[in-house]
Amino acid sequence: RAGRVLLITNATFEVVPPSLNVDLEVLSGHGGVPYKLRVLWLHQRAISLAKSRGCAAYISTTPIGALRPTLPQIVTWHDLYDLTSLYRPLRTVLYSAAIWRSVASRSRKVVAVSRTTAQAISSRFPALRQKIRVIREGSKFSARSVPSEEVVSSNFLFVANIQPNKNVECLLRASRRLATEDPTVRVQWVGVDVDRTIDKWFSQHGPLPNFDRCGSVDDEQLMHLYRAAAALVVPSTDEGFCLPVVEAQSFGTPVIASDIPILREVAG
């Protein structure tokens, strides 16, 4: 229908905010099929569903979309990690390079979440240059989301799911120095570590008494941590955008970031 959005997802209903004014359709099935094949099937099914509902275009929030789009298709590239052997196994790099380029070549536009990512795509795939449009990410939080009387602590905050580009070893070394200089100051980490990079570092160098694992937290807890932090710390060596930077800035929380082009672009 005119003026309406059809949101097709394989996530659960609980993930979608109830205030979102969209028509919602949840797709699932073929659980026994490897994910890399299943996701292509899901997108092909989704674009067919979108067409049957009268949609004018199909927008994927990932680089994966329909290989045979029956509507004008737009895909979104957040970063190029899956195309880099430093971060991903060779089979993932080969798969992603072939599928991402194939889907993008069949799409009307390619959205890049930053100018830095757009430049990386253009450099890697010159044929896609004319299709790229930069649309930056934005924080869903605002300073009004948390009571203004909340007290700011002396703790530093690190928000990241651990991958090689997050440079967590640098943060852990700094945390150890901090513990010797001022044991009252803590580093709070929000995120997951599937490869147990932090545990491996602890087993080699010993535990850190000032490093707190917060795990996965809900939006209310995350807002509290952003608002109360002395600063957000981003030691990354590479990013596609780094949403925690603008989330922290939406609360007026200072950001201590690596001096790399993408963080200069996003953080200012």
DOTORVEX-784915 format. One record per residue: residue number from 0; residue in three letters; x, y, z of N, C-alpha, C in turn. Coordinates in Angstrom, 3 decimals. Example, Ala and Ser with C-alpha at 12.3 -4.5 7.8 and 13.67 -1.06 7.14 Angstrom:
// residues 2
ATOM     n   res       n_xx       n_yy       n_zz      ca_xx      ca_yy      ca_zz       c_xx       c_yy       c_zz
ATOM     0   ALA     13.190     -5.690      7.800     12.300     -4.500      7.800     13.200     -3.300      7.800
ATOM     1   SER     12.850     -2.250      7.080     13.670     -1.060      7.140     12.900      0.030      7.870
This chain:
// residues 268
ATOM     n   res       n_xx       n_yy       n_zz      ca_xx      ca_yy      ca_zz       c_xx       c_yy       c_zz
ATOM     0   ARG      0.850     -1.195      0.000      0.000      0.000      0.000      0.880      1.239      0.000
ATOM     1   ALA      0.370      2.298     -0.579      1.137      3.544     -0.665      1.486      4.046      0.740
ATOM     2   GLY      2.736      4.412      0.927      3.160      4.973      2.201      3.436      3.957      3.284
ATOM     3   ARG      3.373      2.667      2.964      3.624      1.640      3.960      4.912      0.887      3.635
ATOM     4   VAL      5.514      0.310      4.676      6.730     -0.482      4.536      6.433     -1.903      4.978
ATOM     5   LEU      6.850     -2.872      4.178      6.747     -4.274      4.551      8.113     -4.725      5.040
ATOM     6   LEU      8.212     -5.087      6.313      9.468     -5.543      6.894      9.463     -7.065      6.914
ATOM     7   ILE     10.373     -7.652      6.167     10.500     -9.112      6.099     11.790     -9.491      6.810
ATOM     8   THR     11.706    -10.363      7.793     12.867    -10.686      8.622     12.836    -12.151      9.020
ATOM     9   ASN     14.011    -12.695      9.356     14.051    -14.034      9.936     14.314    -13.961     11.434
ATOM    10   ALA     14.208    -12.757     12.002     14.332    -12.571     13.447     12.971    -12.823     14.101
ATOM    11   THR     12.944    -12.822     15.411     11.697    -13.045     16.124     10.918    -11.739     16.247
ATOM    12   PHE      9.640    -11.850     16.563      8.803    -10.662     16.706      9.329     -9.756     17.815
ATOM    13   GLU      9.966    -10.346     18.842     10.428     -9.547     19.969     11.534     -8.578     19.577
ATOM    14   VAL     12.252     -8.878     18.489     13.351     -8.015     18.062     12.830     -6.710     17.481
ATOM    15   VAL     11.638     -6.739     16.899     11.082     -5.573     16.223     10.334     -4.702     17.233
ATOM    16   PRO     10.692     -3.421     17.377     10.004     -2.545     18.328      8.508     -2.472     18.019
ATOM    17   PRO      7.645     -2.569     19.035      6.205     -2.526     18.793      5.727     -1.201     18.219
ATOM    18   SER      6.524     -0.146     18.413      6.136      1.172     17.912      6.417      1.343     16.419
ATOM    19   LEU      7.133      0.405     15.815      7.496      0.519     14.412      6.251      0.353     13.544
ATOM    20   ASN      5.987      1.371     12.742      4.754      1.388     11.944      4.991      0.702     10.598
ATOM    21   VAL      5.062     -0.632     10.642      5.311     -1.400      9.424      4.430     -2.644      9.409
ATOM    22   ASP      4.267     -3.201      8.233      3.692     -4.540      8.111      4.836     -5.524      8.293
ATOM    23   LEU      4.644     -6.518      9.138      5.725     -7.419      9.512      5.457     -8.830      9.002
ATOM    24   GLU      6.478     -9.443      8.434      6.401    -10.827      7.975      7.692    -11.527      8.396
ATOM    25   VAL      7.562    -12.632      9.123      8.729    -13.388      9.586      8.879    -14.644      8.746
ATOM    26   LEU     10.053    -14.828      8.147     10.341    -15.998      7.328     11.266    -16.944      8.096
ATOM    27   SER     11.041    -18.212      7.939     11.912    -19.217      8.544     11.818    -20.490      7.704
ATOM    28   GLY     12.517    -21.505      8.127     12.453    -22.772      7.410     13.786    -23.182      6.835
ATOM    29   HIS     13.855    -24.421      6.374     15.062    -25.005      5.800     16.231    -24.904      6.777
ATOM    30   GLY     15.933    -25.196      8.051     16.971    -25.086      9.073     18.131    -26.033      8.871
ATOM    31   GLY     17.930    -27.144      8.146     19.002    -28.095      7.932     19.959    -27.700      6.827
ATOM    32   VAL     19.614    -26.659      6.075     20.457    -26.208      4.969     21.543    -25.279      5.514
ATOM    33   PRO     22.789    -25.394      5.053     23.843    -24.466      5.511     23.424    -23.022      5.344
ATOM    34   TYR     23.803    -22.192      6.321     23.324    -20.809      6.358     23.632    -20.051      5.079
ATOM    35   LYS     24.823    -20.231      4.522     25.212    -19.459      3.340     24.311    -19.752      2.141
ATOM    36   LEU     23.724    -20.939      2.099     22.758    -21.258      1.050     21.351    -20.842      1.465
ATOM    37   ARG     21.047    -21.031      2.741     19.704    -20.708      3.229     19.399    -19.225      3.092
ATOM    38   VAL     20.408    -18.365      3.331     20.160    -16.931      3.288     19.834    -16.471      1.872
ATOM    39   LEU     20.446    -17.101      0.872     20.108    -16.765     -0.509     18.670    -17.164     -0.822
ATOM    40   TRP     18.274    -18.335     -0.344     16.894    -18.799     -0.543     15.905    -17.864      0.156
ATOM    41   LEU     16.255    -17.424      1.375     15.366    -16.536      2.118     15.160    -15.208      1.391
ATOM    42   HIS     16.226    -14.653      0.836     16.094    -13.387      0.116     15.269    -13.551     -1.161
ATOM    43   GLN     15.450    -14.667     -1.857     14.661    -14.889     -3.066     13.191    -15.029     -2.719
ATOM    44   ARG     12.918    -15.735     -1.626     11.535    -15.870     -1.158     10.972    -14.530     -0.708
ATOM    45   ALA     11.806    -13.737     -0.035     11.350    -12.451      0.487     11.007    -11.480     -0.632
ATOM    46   ILE     11.843    -11.425     -1.674     11.565    -10.472     -2.742     10.313    -10.889     -3.519
ATOM    47   SER     10.059    -12.195     -3.627      8.825    -12.661     -4.269      7.618    -12.270     -3.431
ATOM    48   LEU      7.760    -12.387     -2.114      6.679    -11.979     -1.218      6.435    -10.477     -1.314
ATOM    49   ALA      7.521     -9.695     -1.358      7.387     -8.243     -1.466      6.657     -7.855     -2.752
ATOM    50   LYS      6.994     -8.523     -3.830      6.326     -8.223     -5.097      4.846     -8.574     -5.035
ATOM    51   SER      4.522     -9.696     -4.408      3.116    -10.105     -4.310      2.301     -9.159     -3.436
ATOM    52   ARG      2.987     -8.439     -2.516      2.305     -7.474     -1.646      2.250     -6.083     -2.269
ATOM    53   GLY      2.724     -5.938     -3.484      2.641     -4.650     -4.169      3.757     -3.681     -3.858
ATOM    54   CYS      4.898     -4.182     -3.317      6.023     -3.299     -3.002      6.679     -2.791     -4.286
ATOM    55   ALA      7.217     -1.567     -4.209      7.857     -0.953     -5.378      9.343     -1.254     -5.445
ATOM    56   ALA      9.958     -1.654     -4.321     11.393     -1.927     -4.284     11.693     -2.858     -3.127
ATOM    57   TYR     12.845     -3.477     -3.194     13.287     -4.411     -2.157     14.635     -3.937     -1.630
ATOM    58   ILE     14.714     -3.695     -0.322     15.935     -3.186      0.298     16.455     -4.230      1.276
ATOM    59   SER     17.681     -4.698      1.055     18.329     -5.614      1.978     19.282     -4.823      2.856
ATOM    60   THR     19.265     -5.086      4.159     20.164     -4.384      5.078     21.526     -5.062      5.170
ATOM    61   THR     21.779     -6.023      4.277     23.073     -6.695      4.192     23.514     -6.723      2.735
ATOM    62   PRO     24.759     -7.170      2.452     25.190     -7.275      1.057     24.518     -8.426      0.314
ATOM    63   ILE     23.871     -9.330      1.049     23.188    -10.461      0.423     21.776    -10.054      0.050
ATOM    64   GLY     21.365    -10.413     -1.142     20.004    -10.160     -1.608     19.589    -11.276     -2.540
ATOM    65   ALA     18.610    -10.992     -3.379     18.138    -11.993     -4.328     19.070    -12.050     -5.530
ATOM    66   LEU     19.423    -13.254     -5.943     20.249    -13.413     -7.145     19.425    -13.197     -8.410
ATOM    67   ARG     18.113    -13.353     -8.288     17.215    -13.082     -9.411     16.145    -12.101     -8.941
ATOM    68   PRO     16.506    -10.830     -8.786     15.550     -9.852     -8.239     14.389     -9.595     -9.192
ATOM    69   THR     13.176     -9.685     -8.646     11.964     -9.406     -9.426     11.432     -8.002     -9.148
ATOM    70   LEU     12.158     -7.260     -8.306     11.866     -5.853     -8.024     13.192     -5.093     -8.069
ATOM    71   PRO     13.161     -3.764     -8.242     14.398     -2.992     -8.071     14.975     -3.264     -6.681
ATOM    72   GLN     16.211     -3.685     -6.622     16.824     -4.139     -5.375     17.943     -3.204     -4.935
ATOM    73   ILE     18.001     -2.964     -3.631     19.063     -2.161     -3.019     19.692     -3.010     -1.916
ATOM    74   VAL     21.028     -3.098     -1.900     21.711     -3.847     -0.853     22.588     -2.897     -0.043
ATOM    75   THR     22.980     -3.332      1.147     23.713     -2.477      2.078     25.026     -3.127      2.490
ATOM    76   TRP     26.119     -2.405      2.292     27.439     -2.889      2.709     27.883     -2.077      3.935
ATOM    77   HIS     28.065     -2.768      5.062     28.512     -2.106      6.293     30.035     -2.066      6.391
ATOM    78   ASP     30.680     -3.100      5.892     32.130     -3.194      5.944     32.557     -4.275      4.962
ATOM    79   LEU     33.869     -4.489      4.885     34.400     -5.506      3.980     35.151     -6.591      4.737
ATOM    80   TYR     34.788     -6.823      6.016     35.480     -7.825      6.812     35.444     -9.198      6.155
ATOM    81   ASP     34.269     -9.581      5.614     34.123    -10.920      5.046     34.934    -11.108      3.771
ATOM    82   LEU     35.519    -10.021      3.267     36.342    -10.101      2.069     37.825    -10.055      2.401
ATOM    83   THR     38.157    -10.137      3.697     39.537     -9.977      4.143     40.002    -11.221      4.883
ATOM    84   SER     41.036    -11.859      4.383     41.519    -13.101      4.995     42.094    -12.874      6.391
ATOM    85   LEU     42.423    -11.637      6.727     42.906    -11.339      8.072     41.809    -11.574      9.105
ATOM    86   TYR     40.541    -11.398      8.705     39.431    -11.499      9.634     38.578    -12.747      9.446
ATOM    87   ARG     38.625    -13.361      8.260     37.723    -14.470      7.952     38.486    -15.633      7.308
ATOM    88   PRO     37.954    -16.864      7.455     38.554    -18.012      6.764     38.482    -17.824      5.249
ATOM    89   LEU     39.389    -18.499      4.533     39.463    -18.350      3.085     38.141    -18.715      2.408
ATOM    90   ARG     37.451    -19.752      2.894     36.185    -20.151      2.265     35.140    -19.045      2.376
ATOM    91   THR     35.145    -18.313      3.498     34.211    -17.199      3.659     34.565    -16.061      2.724
ATOM    92   VAL     35.851    -15.781      2.585     36.309    -14.712      1.688     35.910    -15.011      0.247
ATOM    93   LEU     36.133    -16.235     -0.198     35.817    -16.606     -1.578     34.312    -16.565     -1.828
ATOM    94   TYR     33.549    -17.093     -0.874     32.079    -17.072     -0.999     31.567    -15.639     -1.063
ATOM    95   SER     32.019    -14.822     -0.128     31.510    -13.448     -0.044     31.884    -12.639     -1.275
ATOM    96   ALA     33.114    -12.774     -1.734     33.546    -12.016     -2.904     32.680    -12.347     -4.108
ATOM    97   ALA     32.353    -13.623     -4.277     31.546    -14.039     -5.432     30.094    -13.611     -5.283
ATOM    98   ILE     29.500    -13.883     -4.119     28.064    -13.622     -3.936     27.788    -12.127     -3.807
ATOM    99   TRP     28.586    -11.414     -3.014     28.335     -9.979     -2.846     28.412     -9.252     -4.183
ATOM   100   ARG     29.438     -9.555     -4.957     29.587     -8.885     -6.247     28.450     -9.267     -7.189
ATOM   101   SER     28.063    -10.537     -7.176     26.987    -10.993     -8.058     25.664    -10.325     -7.704
ATOM   102   VAL     25.344    -10.272     -6.417     24.095     -9.637     -5.979     24.126     -8.140     -6.279
ATOM   103   ALA     25.256     -7.489     -5.984     25.363     -6.046     -6.215     25.226     -5.702     -7.692
ATOM   104   SER     25.784     -6.549     -8.561     25.696     -6.278     -9.995     24.264     -6.370    -10.503
ATOM   105   ARG     23.424     -7.099     -9.773     22.019     -7.244    -10.149     21.120     -6.250     -9.415
ATOM   106   SER     21.708     -5.418     -8.565     20.939     -4.472     -7.755     20.970     -3.074     -8.363
ATOM   107   ARG     19.940     -2.288     -8.045     19.848     -0.926     -8.565     20.873     -0.009     -7.900
ATOM   108   LYS     21.002     -0.142     -6.557     21.955      0.686     -5.814     22.639     -0.159     -4.748
ATOM   109   VAL     23.800      0.330     -4.309     24.523     -0.255     -3.189     24.701      0.834     -2.135
ATOM   110   VAL     24.114      0.646     -0.969     24.255      1.607      0.121     25.514      1.278      0.912
ATOM   111   ALA     26.376      2.272      1.104     27.540      2.156      1.983     27.279      3.010      3.217
ATOM   112   VAL     27.602      2.477      4.406     27.253      3.191      5.638     28.253      4.288      5.995
ATOM   113   SER     29.305      4.426      5.200     30.267      5.504      5.435     31.003      5.805      4.137
ATOM   114   ARG     31.607      6.965      4.094     32.407      7.335      2.923     33.631      6.424      2.817
ATOM   115   THR     34.190      6.052      3.962     35.341      5.159      3.967     34.994      3.803      3.375
ATOM   116   THR     33.833      3.259      3.753     33.392      1.985      3.197     33.108      2.115      1.702
ATOM   117   ALA     32.516      3.234      1.299     32.243      3.456     -0.128     33.536      3.455     -0.934
ATOM   118   GLN     34.565      4.091     -0.394     35.857      4.123     -1.090     36.474      2.733     -1.181
ATOM   119   ALA     36.297      1.934     -0.126     36.838      0.575     -0.138     36.120     -0.292     -1.167
ATOM   120   ILE     34.796     -0.132     -1.275     34.043     -0.885     -2.276     34.484     -0.485     -3.678
ATOM   121   SER     34.603      0.820     -3.911     35.003      1.311     -5.231     36.384      0.807     -5.621
ATOM   122   SER     37.275      0.742     -4.641     38.625      0.274     -4.914     38.640     -1.212     -5.235
ATOM   123   ARG     37.817     -1.975     -4.502     37.795     -3.430     -4.694     36.972     -3.819     -5.925
ATOM   124   PHE     35.871     -3.108     -6.146     34.964     -3.440     -7.248     34.644     -2.174     -8.055
ATOM   125   PRO     35.538     -1.746     -8.928     35.327     -0.499     -9.679     34.025     -0.468    -10.468
ATOM   126   ALA     33.539     -1.622    -10.907     32.311     -1.660    -11.698     31.088     -1.236    -10.891
ATOM   127   LEU     31.200     -1.253     -9.562     30.063     -0.878     -8.712     30.063      0.609     -8.350
ATOM   128   ARG     31.090      1.343     -8.748     31.286      2.716     -8.273     30.059      3.600     -8.504
ATOM   129   GLN     29.455      3.512     -9.669     28.317      4.381     -9.989     27.045      4.021     -9.232
ATOM   130   LYS     27.026      2.831     -8.643     25.826      2.398     -7.922     25.842      2.790     -6.447
ATOM   131   ILE     26.996      3.198     -5.944     27.154      3.393     -4.505     26.552      4.714     -4.034
ATOM   132   ARG     25.814      4.661     -2.948     25.304      5.845     -2.266     25.620      5.717     -0.782
ATOM   133   VAL     26.113      6.787     -0.168     26.481      6.758      1.244     25.293      7.195      2.095
ATOM   134   ILE     24.855      6.344      2.993     23.825      6.674      3.980     24.361      6.232      5.328
ATOM   135   ARG     24.745      7.179      6.155     25.388      6.847      7.426     24.387      6.321      8.446
ATOM   136   GLU     24.925      5.539      9.365     24.099      5.019     10.452     23.823      6.134     11.462
ATOM   137   GLY     22.796      5.927     12.286     22.457      6.912     13.299     22.095      6.240     14.605
ATOM   138   SER     22.250      6.941     15.710     21.933      6.391     17.024     20.428      6.373     17.244
ATOM   139   LYS     19.957      5.273     17.831     18.547      5.211     18.207     18.331      5.788     19.606
ATOM   140   PHE     19.427      6.191     20.259     19.340      6.759     21.593     19.418      8.280     21.543
ATOM   141   SER     18.962      8.906     22.602     19.116     10.346     22.760     19.352     10.643     24.234
ATOM   142   ALA     19.860     11.827     24.502     20.140     12.205     25.893     18.867     12.200     26.728
ATOM   143   ARG     17.716     12.400     26.098     16.452     12.408     26.836     16.035     11.018     27.294
ATOM   144   SER     16.744      9.985     26.781     16.370      8.617     27.106     16.738      8.227     28.534
ATOM   145   VAL     17.623      8.982     29.173     18.102      8.660     30.515     17.932      9.874     31.415
ATOM   146   PRO     17.497      9.688     32.663     17.331     10.819     33.579     18.599     11.653     33.691
ATOM   147   SER     18.437     12.966     33.647     19.592     13.864     33.648     20.348     13.837     34.971
ATOM   148   GLU     19.703     13.362     36.057     20.384     13.368     37.350     21.330     12.187     37.525
ATOM   149   GLU     21.434     11.319     36.517     22.318     10.170     36.629     23.766     10.639     36.816
ATOM   150   VAL     24.462      9.992     37.749     25.820     10.394     38.098     26.816      9.756     37.127
ATOM   151   VAL     27.752     10.553     36.621     28.795     10.048     35.744     29.895      9.411     36.584
ATOM   152   SER     30.297      8.183     36.228     31.323      7.469     36.978     32.701      7.761     36.394
ATOM   153   SER     33.711      7.132     36.956     35.070      7.258     36.420     35.428      6.047     35.563
ATOM   154   ASN     34.430      5.233     35.213     34.685      4.018     34.449     34.735      4.293     32.947
ATOM   155   PHE     35.560      3.518     32.252     35.602      3.562     30.799     34.731      2.440     30.238
ATOM   156   LEU     34.148      2.682     29.070     33.229      1.724     28.463     33.775      1.254     27.125
ATOM   157   PHE     33.672     -0.050     26.888     34.086     -0.662     25.617     32.906     -1.483     25.113
ATOM   158   VAL     32.356     -1.128     23.945     31.177     -1.807     23.390     31.576     -2.456     22.073
ATOM   159   ALA     31.659     -3.778     22.061     32.096     -4.472     20.843     31.925     -5.975     20.989
ATOM   160   ASN     31.491     -6.621     19.911     31.624     -8.065     19.795     33.024     -8.317     19.251
ATOM   161   ILE     33.793     -9.132     19.949     35.228     -9.212     19.704     35.535     -9.883     18.365
ATOM   162   GLN     36.266     -9.144     17.532     36.827     -9.617     16.278     38.253     -9.062     16.197
ATOM   163   PRO     39.080     -9.580     15.285     40.465     -9.095     15.229     40.588     -7.585     15.055
ATOM   164   ASN     39.690     -6.961     14.286     39.798     -5.524     14.040     39.506     -4.675     15.274
ATOM   165   LYS     38.892     -5.270     16.305     38.550     -4.497     17.504     39.774     -4.181     18.358
ATOM   166   ASN     40.899     -4.881     18.110     42.163     -4.550     18.774     42.036     -4.601     20.294
ATOM   167   VAL     41.315     -5.620     20.781     41.039     -5.702     22.212     42.314     -5.912     23.021
ATOM   168   GLU     43.334     -6.518     22.418     44.586     -6.718     23.149     45.188     -5.394     23.599
ATOM   169   CYS     45.073     -4.376     22.762     45.561     -3.041     23.125     44.823     -2.523     24.358
ATOM   170   LEU     43.511     -2.713     24.370     42.706     -2.262     25.510     43.083     -3.022     26.776
ATOM   171   LEU     43.328     -4.317     26.660     43.674     -5.116     27.830     45.033     -4.693     28.393
ATOM   172   ARG     45.993     -4.403     27.510     47.303     -3.922     27.982     47.154     -2.581     28.704
ATOM   173   ALA     46.328     -1.705     28.125     46.105     -0.399     28.768     45.402     -0.565     30.111
ATOM   174   SER     44.472     -1.516     30.176     43.747     -1.760     31.431     44.693     -2.241     32.520
ATOM   175   ARG     45.675     -3.059     32.132     46.645     -3.527     33.133     47.482     -2.365     33.664
ATOM   176   ARG     47.897     -1.457     32.794     48.644     -0.278     33.253     47.767      0.586     34.140
ATOM   177   LEU     46.505      0.721     33.744     45.580      1.535     34.530     45.400      0.960     35.928
ATOM   178   ALA     45.334     -0.360     36.035     45.128     -1.010     37.334     46.258     -0.714     38.302
ATOM   179   THR     47.474     -0.546     37.770     48.609     -0.249     38.656     48.646      1.215     39.052
ATOM   180   GLU     48.102      2.094     38.210     48.153      3.525     38.479     46.960      4.008     39.292
ATOM   181   ASP     45.769      3.435     39.034     44.571      3.828     39.772     43.603      2.645     39.801
ATOM   182   PRO     43.694      1.790     40.806     42.875      0.572     40.871     41.379      0.837     41.048
ATOM   183   THR     41.007      2.082     41.309     39.571      2.379     41.495     38.850      2.571     40.168
ATOM   184   VAL     39.591      2.806     39.091     38.979      3.028     37.779     38.815      1.687     37.064
ATOM   185   ARG     37.618      1.455     36.493     37.320      0.180     35.866     37.054      0.350     34.373
ATOM   186   VAL     37.209     -0.740     33.644     36.828     -0.809     32.233     35.666     -1.782     32.124
ATOM   187   GLN     34.548     -1.318     31.587     33.366     -2.153     31.453     33.179     -2.535     29.983
ATOM   188   TRP     33.075     -3.832     29.731     32.963     -4.331     28.364     31.571     -4.901     28.125
ATOM   189   VAL     30.920     -4.404     27.072     29.625     -4.919     26.633     29.825     -5.623     25.298
ATOM   190   GLY     29.427     -6.887     25.224     29.559     -7.624     23.975     29.839     -9.087     24.225
ATOM   191   VAL     30.089     -9.808     23.135     30.388    -11.236     23.221     31.733    -11.508     22.572
ATOM   192   ASP     32.306    -12.664     22.911     33.634    -13.048     22.419     33.583    -14.516     22.023
ATOM   193   VAL     33.081    -14.770     20.820     32.854    -16.137     20.366     34.151    -16.932     20.318
ATOM   194   ASP     35.238    -16.314     19.899     36.520    -17.017     19.768     37.323    -17.024     21.062
ATOM   195   ARG     36.770    -16.472     22.141     37.404    -16.463     23.462     38.777    -15.781     23.427
ATOM   196   THR     38.873    -14.706     22.653     40.135    -13.957     22.552     40.555    -13.401     23.911
ATOM   197   ILE     39.585    -12.881     24.655     39.897    -12.284     25.957     40.326    -13.352     26.958
ATOM   198   ASP     39.625    -14.491     26.985     40.014    -15.583     27.885     41.434    -16.067     27.584
ATOM   199   LYS     41.769    -16.161     26.303     43.111    -16.605     25.918     44.159    -15.597     26.393
ATOM   200   TRP     43.826    -14.306     26.303     44.762    -13.283     26.770     44.939    -13.392     28.286
ATOM   201   PHE     43.835    -13.597     28.997     43.912    -13.745     30.452     44.745    -14.971     30.845
ATOM   202   SER     44.581    -16.070     30.123     45.333    -17.290     30.457     46.829    -17.096     30.246
ATOM   203   GLN     47.193    -16.208     29.336     48.604    -15.950     29.053     49.192    -14.884     29.961
ATOM   204   HIS     48.396    -13.855     30.278     48.919    -12.699     31.003     48.351    -12.543     32.417
ATOM   205   GLY     47.367    -13.352     32.755     46.761    -13.241     34.069     45.511    -12.385     34.041
ATOM   206   PRO     44.620    -12.532     35.041     43.354    -11.793     35.069     43.550    -10.306     35.338
ATOM   207   LEU     42.518     -9.547     35.011     42.512     -8.111     35.277     41.400     -7.803     36.280
ATOM   208   PRO     41.744     -7.349     37.460     40.709     -7.087     38.472     39.829     -5.893     38.128
ATOM   209   ASN     40.277     -5.022     37.219     39.503     -3.819     36.900     38.741     -3.936     35.580
ATOM   210   PHE     38.657     -5.138     35.021     37.989     -5.352     33.737     36.700     -6.128     33.982
ATOM   211   ASP     35.558     -5.465     33.734     34.250     -6.055     34.022     33.579     -6.540     32.741
ATOM   212   ARG     33.158     -7.780     32.729     32.403     -8.338     31.608     30.918     -8.120     31.865
ATOM   213   CYS     30.282     -7.303     31.037     28.844     -7.062     31.183     28.020     -7.977     30.280
ATOM   214   GLY     28.672     -8.613     29.292     27.954     -9.496     28.385     27.011     -8.723     27.480
ATOM   215   SER     25.970     -9.392     27.024     24.938     -8.742     26.221     23.954     -8.067     27.162
ATOM   216   VAL     23.601     -6.825     26.872     22.692     -6.072     27.729     21.539     -5.542     26.889
ATOM   217   ASP     20.429     -5.209     27.545     19.306     -4.635     26.817     19.527     -3.129     26.631
ATOM   218   ASP     18.622     -2.499     25.882     18.801     -1.078     25.561     18.840     -0.203     26.802
ATOM   219   GLU     18.020     -0.514     27.796     17.969      0.303     29.006     19.300      0.246     29.749
ATOM   220   GLN     19.867     -0.954     29.865     21.164     -1.095     30.532     22.267     -0.402     29.736
ATOM   221   LEU     22.212     -0.535     28.411     23.247      0.079     27.586     23.199      1.601     27.681
ATOM   222   MET     21.991      2.165     27.679     21.862      3.610     27.832     22.461      4.080     29.156
ATOM   223   HIS     22.196      3.323     30.203     22.748      3.671     31.516     24.275      3.662     31.478
ATOM   224   LEU     24.867      2.639     30.845     26.323      2.536     30.783     26.939      3.664     29.964
ATOM   225   TYR     26.305      4.002     28.833     26.792      5.126     28.024     26.757      6.423     28.835
ATOM   226   ARG     25.631      6.668     29.472     25.436      7.946     30.178     26.367      8.076     31.377
ATOM   227   ALA     26.659      6.938     32.037     27.463      6.993     33.258     28.960      6.927     32.989
ATOM   228   ALA     29.367      6.559     31.781     30.789      6.351     31.499     31.558      7.664     31.442
ATOM   229   ALA     32.801      7.624     31.906     33.686      8.780     31.737     34.021      8.966     30.263
ATOM   230   ALA     34.135      7.834     29.528     34.400      7.886     28.089     34.185      6.506     27.485
ATOM   231   LEU     33.817      6.502     26.214     33.809      5.278     25.422     35.187      5.113     24.803
ATOM   232   VAL     35.721      3.887     24.830     37.044      3.614     24.269     36.885      2.744     23.027
ATOM   233   VAL     37.481      3.189     21.911     37.393      2.460     20.639     38.813      2.287     20.097
ATOM   234   PRO     39.469      1.160     20.403     40.855      0.966     19.966     40.983      0.291     18.603
ATOM   235   SER     39.915      0.236     17.824     39.863     -0.545     16.586     40.948     -0.153     15.582
ATOM   236   THR     41.405     -1.157     14.833     42.321     -0.910     13.725     41.572     -0.750     12.404
ATOM   237   ASP     40.289     -1.150     12.389     39.485     -1.074     11.171     38.018     -1.100     11.572
ATOM   238   GLU     37.187     -0.340     10.872     35.750     -0.319     11.109     35.038     -0.007      9.803
ATOM   239   GLY     33.764     -0.422      9.724     32.938     -0.013      8.599     32.196      1.277      8.917
ATOM   240   PHE     31.832      1.443     10.196     31.209      2.677     10.684     31.519      2.872     12.167
ATOM   241   CYS     31.174      1.900     12.999     31.343      1.934     14.459     30.214      2.719     15.120
ATOM   242   LEU     29.058      2.087     15.177     27.863      2.715     15.733     28.016      3.164     17.189
ATOM   243   PRO     28.745      2.431     18.059     28.899      2.897     19.442     29.423      4.329     19.562
ATOM   244   VAL     30.194      4.796     18.577     30.713      6.165     18.632     29.576      7.171     18.650
ATOM   245   VAL     28.638      7.065     17.704     27.540      8.035     17.659     26.529      7.784     18.769
ATOM   246   GLU     26.425      6.525     19.232     25.547      6.265     20.376     26.074      6.971     21.615
ATOM   247   ALA     27.376      6.886     21.853     27.963      7.582     23.004     27.822      9.088     22.859
ATOM   248   GLN     28.086      9.587     21.671     28.002     11.035     21.455     26.574     11.563     21.623
ATOM   249   SER     25.574     10.698     21.386     24.191     11.152     21.558     23.884     11.471     23.014
ATOM   250   PHE     24.686     10.927     23.932     24.532     11.238     25.354     25.539     12.284     25.818
ATOM   251   GLY     26.379     12.778     24.909     27.424     13.718     25.294     28.601     13.042     25.957
ATOM   252   THR     28.705     11.714     25.818     29.808     10.975     26.428     31.052     11.089     25.558
ATOM   253   PRO     32.193     11.474     26.108     33.419     11.594     25.305     33.816     10.261     24.686
ATOM   254   VAL     34.539     10.328     23.585     35.010      9.137     22.881     36.523      9.207     22.730
ATOM   255   ILE     37.205      8.133     23.125     38.639      7.989     22.911     38.801      6.950     21.815
ATOM   256   ALA     39.284      7.370     20.652     39.258      6.489     19.482     40.617      6.401     18.805
ATOM   257   SER     40.825      5.285     18.117     42.015      5.130     17.275     42.019      6.192     16.184
ATOM   258   ASP     43.213      6.610     15.821     43.351      7.624     14.770     43.407      6.932     13.404
ATOM   259   ILE     42.221      6.511     12.926     42.105      5.880     11.609     41.033      6.631     10.823
ATOM   260   PRO     41.070      6.577      9.497     40.160      7.412      8.676     38.689      7.249      9.010
ATOM   261   ILE     38.214      6.022      9.207     36.781      5.838      9.439     36.346      6.475     10.754
ATOM   262   LEU     37.181      6.425     11.781     36.789      7.015     13.062     36.911      8.534     13.032
ATOM   263   ARG     37.809      9.068     12.210     37.813     10.521     12.016     36.535     10.958     11.284
ATOM   264   GLU     36.089     10.137     10.346     34.865     10.461      9.619     33.642     10.420     10.521
ATOM   265   VAL     33.532      9.357     11.337     32.331      9.166     12.150     32.353     10.034     13.408
ATOM   266   ALA     33.494     10.112     14.072     33.563     10.811     15.352     33.769     12.321     15.197
ATOM   267   GLY     34.294     12.743     14.055     34.535     14.172     13.896     35.856     14.588     14.517
